[in-house]
Amino acid sequence: MPRDTLTGSRIRERRVMAGLKQSELAKRADISASYLNLIEHNRRRIGGKLLVDIAHALGVEPGSLTEGAETALLATLREAASGGDMPEAEFVRVEEFAGRFPAWAALLADSQRKVETLQRSVEALTDRLTHDPHLAASLHEMLSTVTAIRSAASILAEPGDIEPEWQRRFNRNIYEDSARLADSSRSLAQYLAEADSEASETNAPQDELDGVFQKAGFHLPALETPQADVDAVAADLGQDVSQAARWLLRRVLLRYRADAERMPLAACADTVAVSGNDPFAFAARFGCDLASAMRRLAHLPDDILPDPVGLAICDGSGVTTFRKPLPEFPLPRLGAGCVLWPLYRALARPMMVHTEVMEQSARAAARHRGIAISQPTGPARPGEDVLFESHMLIVPEPKRDVSEPIRQVGLTCRICPQASCEARREPSIMVASAPRKL
């Protein structure tokens, strides 16, 4: 089972609140004070009888020590710190902060996500004002018309008599220009209203797509029946998203429907009961490609799967087009992830399976196996380049001794602690720190 990295921080907080010295709690739990010190600084795993003994010594339920912030929360807090002038001494205490004040940590993480989306909205609006030809032309026409009306009006307002013929001409010009200005204003207002209704106030289309599937739990019963109507499902799910997000959504739903037709839900449940979360068994059972099997596993309901699975899909440029993160293996919302993930290495060697056990840091809460393959997006055609996309299925890997090596990976370079990584593309704001003395 996944282990929360902040259990030690919560043990220390409960001990301090109870007024116990570290040596006293260690004696009650029948362990050495030095070992408890490592536990409290999240450098030793804890579970089973020892966790129960410590909880009993503190007079709390064991669950109160293991519940709290998760890896995804820590990653968001580190991203928030990376954008400011956070002292190194404070940055390395993020786990302690999240463990002692989980509600404040969640509030800060939520604020960080809102700031990110608002920043993208400002950037999009700025880019639109600079490069939107229709908007620029409309504003230019309106300014020109206003200038013409003002010029004619200023002539009429000058002292002295104006001949009736010229007065009629100026009045006619003002009337015609006013009508043109009204039409231009209505046209511009309608254009902005339509664009505003098509664009999310805070999110990019990919974020909106992620939100739709997060809300649905990545499983869509409406597409599991033979009579499923993709357009109807897309219209229902895409009511509150932008036009661009609806376009992305429909593409994903069409693929979902094709996978469901090839791998019916009942047959998938039977396969999972025998083979678990094994994409190779799915591919063999249904005679499909490995990428399709990965997608189908990622969209199965939780009550069928023995363990949760994550999925990341990227196109040939490395841009992530689909994300299903796991609580202890988050995926970045902005930009690419760690280049050491099998997801990206698979692009260099298409049609070859890449599988690896990964930890997002040496102190990671859990290990995960990444299974990746890069496949063509369609059939080969004479004289045309073949486009590829890469799929990576992410499944929990039990904490046991394995003969294969464990790859230390990160989330993004900016918040990755692996200082000696040759694949680093920018400096990290994370620094290694030794346990603090009490």
Salt bridges, closest charged atoms under 4 A:
ASP4 OD2 - ARG10 NH2 3.51
GLU13 OE1 - ARG100 NE 2.54
GLU40 OE2 - ARG15 NE 2.73
ASP53 OD2 - LYS49 NZ 2.73
GLU90 OE2 - ARG93 NH1 3.91
GLU95 OE2 - ARG78 NH2 3.48
GLU95 OE1 - ARG363 NH2 3.16
GLU96 OE2 - ARG12 NH1 3.84
GLU96 OE1 - ARG93 NE 3.25
GLU96 OE2 - ARG100 NH1 3.33
GLU96 OE1 - ARG436 NH2 2.50
ASP110 OD2 - LYS114 NZ 3.36
GLU116 OE1 - ARG333 NH1 2.83
ASP127 OD1 - HIS131 NE2 3.38
ASP132 OD2 - ARG128 NE 3.35
GLU165 OE1 - ARG168 NH2 2.49
GLU165 OE2 - ARG169 NE 3.57
ASP177 OD1 - ARG180 NH2 3.27
ASP183 OD1 - ARG186 NH2 2.33
ASP207 OD2 - ARG120 NH2 2.04
ASP207 OD1 - ARG323 NH2 3.34
ASP207 OD2 - ARG333 NH2 3.72
ASP210 OD2 - ARG323 NH2 2.25
GLU224 OE2 - HIS219 ND1 3.70
GLU224 OE1 - ARG296 NH2 2.62
ASP231 OD1 - ARG250 NE 2.79
ASP259 OD2 - ARG295 NE 2.87
GLU261 OE2 - ARG257 NH2 3.32
GLU356 OE1 - ARG345 NH2 2.90
GLU356 OE2 - ARG407 NE 3.16
GLU359 OE2 - ARG367 NE 2.80
GLU359 OE2 - LYS399 NZ 3.51
GLU389 OE2 - ARG255 NH2 2.45
GLU397 OE1 - ARG369 NE 3.24
GLU397 OE2 - ARG400 NH2 3.79
GLU404 OE2 - ARG369 NH2 2.48
